[in-house]
Structures are given as C-alpha cells and as structure tokens.
Amino acid sequence: MPNATVLVVDDEPLIRWSLVNRLREEGYRTLEAGTASDAVAQHRDGADLVLLDFALPDANGLAVLKQIKDTDPDTLVIMLTANTEVGTAVDAMKGGAFHYANKPFDLDEVLLLVEKALETTQLRREVRVLRARNAQPYGLSSIVGESAPIKAVRALLEKIGVSPASTVLLTGESGTGKDLAAKVLHYSSGRASKPFMNITCSALPETLLESELFGHERGAFTGADRQKRGLIESADGGTVFLDEIGEMVPLLQAKLLRFLEEKSFKRVGGVQDLKIDVRVIAATNRSLQEEVKKGRFREDLFYRLNVMAVELPPLRGRKGDVAMLVDHYVDLFNTEFRKKIRGVAPAAMAALQAYPWRGNVRELRNAVERAMLLAEGNELNESHFPMLSASEGELSTAMGLPGEGINLEALERSLVVQALERSGWNQTKAATLLGLNRDQIRYRIEKFDLHKPS
C-alpha cells in the first residue's frame, strides 16, 4: 500500500527507533507510542497497521489489541513479544492479531510481515469498494415511482430486507420488476456482503436443475466425474433467487421444502446432510393458489414460501409513474450510449402514459432503449415509439362496451385461439399478435386448457 501508516508501539526507545527508521526507509509513514494509553490515542488518528509490544508499562498488549479492534475491526495488528510460550501466540491470534514476531526479531522478517499485512488490508478495501459498487444500482431508490402502490412495495421491501425472514415470495405479472426487487432485498439486508445466486427454474431440465441447486457427488450420474457445489451451498450466508418457481417439478418441490424446513440437504448422490444458511426468494407470474388447486404445486411448499409475500403492481395500475420511469431510462441510456437527449416531447409523453404496457416496466425500458438508439435529435417524439401507432389488426382502445355487457373470459379465450390458429400454433408468434410475451401466452394456453389440433 503506498503511503501506508504504521503505528509502532513499544516501551523500549531503541526498538522503536530501529523499527521506525527502517519503515521510513521503505517509504512508510510512521507513528510512535511507548505506552498503552498513547497507543490507543495515536490509533484514533489513523493507522493502517500496528506493531504492538505484548508487555507495556501501563497495560497488557492483549488489552490494547482489544481496544484497537473495538475501535476499528479492520486495523491489522502484529504482536511483538519476548515471551516464547505457545499460549501467548494463541491468545494473540484469538484476540484478532494478524501475526506475531518473537523478540529479538530480524528486521527483514518484520518488514515481510508488514508487507503481507498491508496487502491483506488493501484487498479488504478493494473488496469493500466492489461490493458497494455492486450494491449501488440496487438500493430502494432503484425502484422508481411515487404512486401509492409502488411506495407500499418499497416500504415492505425495506422492512423485509432487514428482517430475519428466510423465505420471501414475489408475485406479479411478467416485467413488473421481480428480479430487481429480489436484488433490492439482498443488498438492503445483512447478507449484502455474501453471494446472490440467481436461477430460472424453467431454463434447465429437471436433472440439471437439481444438480445446479443442490450440487452432486462424483459418480452420481453419467458424466459426473467430479464433485460439484450447488448454488444453495455456494450462497451460504447470502441469498438464492428462484425465478419462475411455478415451473419447478414436484420432485424438486419436495426437496426444496425439506431444505426450507430443516436448513439442510444432500447433494445428488450424497449421503451427508449439509447445513446451509441462506435466504430463499422465490418469484412467479402465475397464481400459485391456482397451481395448488390443479395439483401442479405442493400446498405445503406454497404456505412455506408465502410467509412474506410481496406483489409487484402492473404498470397499468400506476400510470402516474410512467413519466418518472421514462425520464429515468432516458438518463440511464444517455450515459450508456453517450447521448444528450433532453427528454420526451409532451405529446409523446401523453401517448406513453395512455399506452397499456402489457409487458409492464420491461416493455417500457425496451421501448425507451430502442428510441434512444434511433434518435438523432435532442428530443424523443412519437415517431421514435412505433408501438404508439395502432397496427391494422389491433383492437381500438376506444372500443365500446356493449349495452348488454360482455363475457371477458370468453373474449380473451377467443382472441388467444385466433392468434394460435393464425400463427400455426407458434406460441412466440401468437404472443406477438396479442402484444404478450411467451410466458404470458403459455399461461393463457394452460388457463383455458387449449390443445393443438392433431
């Protein structure tokens, strides 16, 4: 560490002089103290490392070590002692000393210890900076909006973040920001310095998902040529985010339930129970209550996950936040794309606020990103947002409600069937025709129990 400050504490002036002079020759700044009280006072002025004599005239070195660690746990201390008993060294290490050196000592050996200790201090500081940088985008302020629903969500996330709750269930439509909410919970909790592991339950086959979550032993299955730690084990002390939990197969649901109840699990092919401390955050855009009724999701697991539940509101339910979100993403992409867009024209902003946003915040972000990439002036207008121009096949948002009313479920089912038939049962194309994403169209296919004609 350049310009590091080392505090030398010893009641023998000759030893202090020799250490201080050698340290200065190596480019370190130095402080000196001959008593315990002076050492504590000098440490408050700031020191990266302390060379601390075990026997001081007014106190035991271990007592000084404790005071230094209480003031700043990150300060590293090297004990200097003429006592060669093993117990002395053990007590020093238990008290938090980085290392110790026996008197009479070799100055070169002490300098080597100093160098190693300061390298450790530098690494700790770098890790702290990196963690703070990683956490910065995921503070509570990253959930943009001032509407009543989003304020309630922020307040609830803040309470849950600092709570000891081990399971959290995030619900809401696709694109409402469940993944962001999970990261906010992690980085606002005492687990922020530990890992955040994210896995999408629908992205992997059943056998691979179990191995990814719980790990496996060597020889557990074909191709398992070595032991593997799972995400849950790797996240010890931190958070595991299980996205699309409704897609998890029943066998894994049972194993996850056991882990949540007992805080232990076995690797695939293993016999030893492993105890792990993690917070599990699950997310779904499905109604798990409906999945329970249909026998596709375990009722006991649902109740275990639903202890702390947070529902993310759809964007159409907080239209007042659209302008804030648009401005937020304009600022974000101005930085990312090195542009100088001042904002959105009033007419375009009014149209954006009236737009239904079926894909919620994710769709809005994508729309602003596309507009920013294509914009050449310093203001975004309606031409930069193609979705604002109704396509030929799109129903008018001004379509009136018949006087005798309408069966909304039947209308929705009819539109889904028409989209599937027109696209040849290509779910992605059908979703596009309806302004949905693939998850949303799959949900409706299952909801209406639709089957492709043979």
C-alpha positions, 0 to 999 in steps of 0.5 A: 500500500503506498503511503501506508501508516504504521503505528509502532508501539513499544516501551523500549526507545531503541526498538522503536527507533530501529523499527521506525527508521527502517519503515521510513526507509521503505517509504512508510509513514510512521507513528510512535507510542511507548505506552498503552494509553498513547497507543490507543490515542495515536490509533484514533488518528489513523493507522493502517497497521500496528506493531504492538509490544505484548508487555507495556508499562501501563497495560497488557498488549492483549488489552490494547489489541482489544481496544484497537479492534473495538475501535476499528475491526479492520486495523491489522495488528502484529504482536511483538513479544519476548515471551516464547510460550505457545499460549501467548501466540494463541491468545494473540491470534484469538484476540484478532492479531494478524501475526506475531514476531518473537523478540529479538526479531530480524528486521527483514522478517518484520518488514515481510510481515508488514508487507503481507499485512498491508496487502491483506488490508488493501484487498479488504478495501478493494473488496469493500469498494466492489461490493458497494459498487455492486450494491449501488444500482440496487438500493430502494431508490432503484425502484422508481415511482411515487404512486401509492402502490409502488411506495407500499412495495418499497416500504415492505421491501425495506422492512423485509430486507432487514428482517430475519425472514428466510423465505420471501415470495414475489408475485406479479405479472411478467416485467413488473420488476421481480428480479430487481426487487429480489436484488433490492432485498439482498443488498438492503439486508445483512447478507449484502456482503455474501453471494446472490445466486440467481436461477430460472427454474424453467431454463434447465431440465429437471436433472440439471436443475437439481444438480445446479441447486443442490450440487452432486457427488462424483459418480452420481450420474453419467458424466459426473466425474467430479464433485460439484457445489450447488448454488444453495451451498455456494450462497451460504450466508447470502441469498438464492433467487428462484425465478419462475418457481411455478415451473419447478417439478414436484420432485424438486418441490419436495426437496426444496421444502425439506431444505426450507424446513430443516436448513439442510440437504444432500447433494445428488448422490450424497449421503451427508446432510449439509447445513446451509444458511441462506435466504430463499426468494422465490418469484412467479407470474402465475397464481400459485393458489391456482397451481395448488388447486390443479395439483401442479404445486405442493400446498405445503411448499406454497404456505412455506414460501408465502410467509412474506409475500410481496406483489409487484403492481402492473404498470397499468395500475400506476400510470402516474409513474410512467413519466418518472420511469421514462425520464429515468431510462432516458438518463440511464441510456444517455450515459450508456450510449453517450447521448444528450437527449433532453427528454420526451416531447409532451405529446409523446409523453401523453401517448406513453402514459395512455399506452397499456404496457402489457409487458409492464416496466420491461416493455417500457425500458425496451421501448425507451432503449430502442428510441434512444438508439434511433434518435438523432435529435435532442428530443424523443417524439412519437415517431421514435415509439412505433408501438404508439401507432395502432397496427391494422389488426389491433383492437381500438382502445376506444372500443365500446362496451356493449349495452348488454355487457360482455363475457371477458373470459370468453373474449380473451379465450377467443382472441388467444385461439385466433392468434394460435390458429393464425400463427400455426400454433407458434406460441412466440408468434401468437404472443406477438399478435396479442402484444404478450410475451411467451410466458404470458401466452403459455399461461393463457394456453394452460388457463383455458386448457387449449390443445393443438389440433392433431 
